[in-house]
Amino acid sequence: MRVLVILRPKEGVTLDQFVPLLEAEEKVLWKYLSEGHVRSISYAQDIPGTIVLDFESEDASQAERLASDFPLVQAGLFDTEVI
């Protein structure tokens, strides 16, 4: 099942908060890409920092669980929306 997950930076979050977590974030993303969980990545140009992940998952709850593994989500820097 194809599920879109939108990650939006929470209001007031700064780049300085993101930087220490980017390497770990990249590792999770590459893992999901190589396992076939993430099909593609897009960026919303009208909302800076917003990422749209196209997941291949059993259902929306699995995609939401997978998205919750991203370090920036775990740190509370992103809001997550599952479509």
N, C-alpha and C positions, 0 to 999 in steps of 0.2 A: 504494500500500500504506500502510495506517495503522500508524504506529510510535509508541509512547510512549517518551519520554526523560525520566528522572527525574534532576534535578540536586539534589544534597544538599550543603549546606555541610560542608566537612571539619571535623573536630573541632579546636577551638582557634582557628578563624577568627573574627575580630572584625568588627563593623560598620565600624570605622575602615578596615579593609582593603578593604571592599566599595565604600564611598562614592566614591573617586576613579574607579572603573570603571563606575559606574551609567549615565552618559550614553552611553558607548560601547556598553554592553550593550543599552540601549534602542534605539539605532540599528540594531544587528544584528537585534534582535527585530522591529522595525517593517519592516525590509527583508524578512525571512522571511515575515511576515504578508502583506505586499503582494504577494509573489511566489507565495503559496499553499503555501509549504513548511510553515508552522506553521498548523494549523487552530484550535487553542485552547490556552489557558494555564490551569492550575489550580494551586492551592497546597495542600500537605498541612498541615492544621491541627494534626496531632499531632506534626509534626517542624518546628519553626520554620525558616523560610528555604528549605524544600524546594519546588521548582518542578517541575510535571509539564507537559511540552510534548507536544502531540499533533501529530506530524509527518505530512505526506503526502509519501512518498518512494518511490523505486523499490524500495528494500530497507532492511534494518536498518543496513547499513554506510553507506549514504548519509545516513541520519538521524544516525548517530554522527559522521560527518564534518562535517555541518552544525552539530551541537551543539558540536563542538570549535572552531568559529569564535567562540563567545561569549567576550568578554574575561575574564569571571570563571572560565571553564573554562581558558582559556589561562594565566591567572595561577596556576592550581593551587588555587583556592579552593573548587571544587566537585568532588565525585565524580560521575561520570556512569554511569547504568544504562540500558540499552536493553532495552525489552520488546517 
